Amino acid sequence: MFSFVMPRPPRRSSLTPMIDVVFLLLVFFMLAARFGMETGLEIRLSGAPGPWQGPPRLVSVLPRGVELNGVPVGAEALPGALDDLTGSRADTVVLRPAPGVDVQRLVTVMAALSGAGFTGLAVMEGAR
C-alpha cells in the first residue's frame, strides 16, 4: 500500500495554557488570602502571681446576661459598675463563664470590656 500523505513531525505540546492557569490560580489566592494581623484579646491567667488589691471583681457570663459579684448587671452598665470597684482600668477583672455558655458569648463580653479600656482581664474555668 502506498501512502501519499507527507508524514508530519509530532507536535510538541505548548506550555502556555498551563502557565495561564498557574497565574490565574496565583491571582485568585492572592485576592482570597487575608494579609494582616487578626484582632486579638489579651488575657491573663487567673492563677498568675501577684497580690490581689481591692474588692472582688468577678464577672459571671451567663447565656442571657452578666452578673457582677452575683448581682445582675446590664451589659451596657458593666464598665461603669466595674469603675466603682477598680482603682484603674488595669486592675484584674475575673471572668467566669457559666455552664453552657458558648465561647462567642464570652468573647463578646471580653471585647466590650476591652473596648471600654479594661486591660486586666482574666478568665477562669466555669463552675460545673
PyMOL commands that set and color helices and strands:
alter all, ss='L'
color gray80, all
select helices_A, chain A and resi 16-32+78-85+103-115
alter helices_A, ss='H'
color red, helices_A
select strands_A, chain A and resi 44-45+58-62+65-68+71-73+92-97+120-123
alter strands_A, ss='S'
color yellow, strands_A
deselect
rebuild
show_as cartoon
